[in-house]
Amino acid sequence: MSHSQHNRAEQAHIEQWLQHTIDTLGWAVISSALEAVTVDVPVAYTVGLTEHRQPELLIVGVDASAAMSLLNDLAKRATTGGPFHHGQRIGDLISNYDAVIVDGPADRVLRPTMALHRYGPANVRLQQCVWPDPDGRFPWETGYTMPAAIQPVIGTPVNG
């Protein structure tokens, strides 16, 4: 099997898994790493919420297992209780901390590639779950202690 045949077979397998997962659960969670930064930063996002007329969800800087758990929790909430709004604080997602949902566009760094490929860029809305530093501050707040590359953001709340 040639390299290109192997890549096509692997891509077909991924598409098949993605379709089965979306058909079964309503969405899938994809984990990867940011390529546009100098440190290895995990990123995870949903694919399938677009089919529920919801924004796809994204989280950055959280290991794959935790990201999958958080995004599955958020996706379930979004599909059963309606969409999150820009700037919404969620107090019961991360132990002892609030998370904040922000709307924003995909960019060259934060791209839900498989969702964009599946639905087309014009059809994919995106929301990011942003987590605080150990002192409870967010990337847009004065005194945030984490390096910017650990959690780039697609937007900031109106009052951020």
Residue pairs with C-beta under 8 A, 6 or more apart in sequence:
1 9
17 28
18 28
18 47
18 114
18 118
21 27
21 28
21 48
22 28
22 47
22 48
22 51
25 48
26 48
26 49
26 51
26 52
26 75
26 79
27 46
27 47
27 48
27 49
27 52
27 75
27 79
28 46
28 47
28 48
29 44
29 45
29 46
29 47
29 67
29 68
29 71
29 72
29 75
30 44
30 45
30 46
30 47
30 112
30 114
31 42
31 43
31 44
31 64
31 67
31 68
32 42
32 43
32 44
33 40
33 41
33 42
33 43
34 40
34 41
34 42
34 43
34 60
34 109
34 110
34 152
36 108
36 109
37 109
37 149
37 152
38 149
39 147
39 149
39 150
41 60
41 61
41 149
41 150
41 151
42 60
42 61
42 62
42 63
42 64
42 67
43 58
43 59
43 60
43 61
43 67
43 110
44 58
44 59
44 62
44 64
44 67
44 68
44 71
45 56
45 57
45 58
45 59
45 71
45 112
45 114
45 115
46 56
46 57
46 58
46 71
46 75
46 112
46 115
47 56
47 112
47 114
47 115
47 118
48 56
48 75
48 115
49 55
49 56
49 57
49 75
49 78
49 79
50 56
50 115
50 118
50 119
50 123
50 124
50 125
52 78
52 79
54 75
54 78
54 79
54 83
54 125
55 78
55 83
55 84
55 103
55 124
55 125
55 126
55 127
56 112
56 115
56 124
56 125
56 126
56 127
57 71
57 74
57 75
57 78
57 126
57 127
57 128
57 129
58 110
58 112
58 126
58 127
58 128
58 129
58 154
59 67
59 70
59 71
59 128
59 129
59 131
60 110
60 128
60 150
60 151
60 152
60 153
61 131
61 146
61 150
61 151
62 70
62 131
70 93
70 94
70 99
70 129
71 129
73 93
74 84
74 90
74 93
74 129
77 84
78 84
84 90
84 101
84 127
85 101
86 101
86 102
86 103
86 127
86 155
86 157
86 158
87 100
87 101
87 102
87 157
87 158
87 159
87 160
88 100
88 101
89 98
89 99
89 100
90 98
90 99
90 100
90 101
90 129
91 98
93 99
93 129
94 131
97 131
97 132
97 136
98 132
98 136
99 129
99 130
99 131
99 132
100 129
100 130
100 138
100 157
101 127
101 128
101 129
101 130
102 127
102 128
102 130
102 153
102 154
102 155
102 156
102 157
103 125
103 126
103 127
103 154
103 155
104 110
104 126
104 127
104 128
104 153
104 154
104 155
105 126
105 154
106 112
106 116
106 121
106 124
106 126
106 154
107 154
109 152
110 126
110 128
110 152
110 154
112 124
112 126
115 124
116 124
126 154
128 153
128 154
128 155
130 138
130 139
130 151
130 153
131 151
132 138
133 144
133 145
133 146
134 145
135 143
135 145
137 143
137 144
137 145
138 144
138 160
139 146
139 148
139 151
139 152
139 153
139 156
140 153
140 156
140 157
140 160
141 160
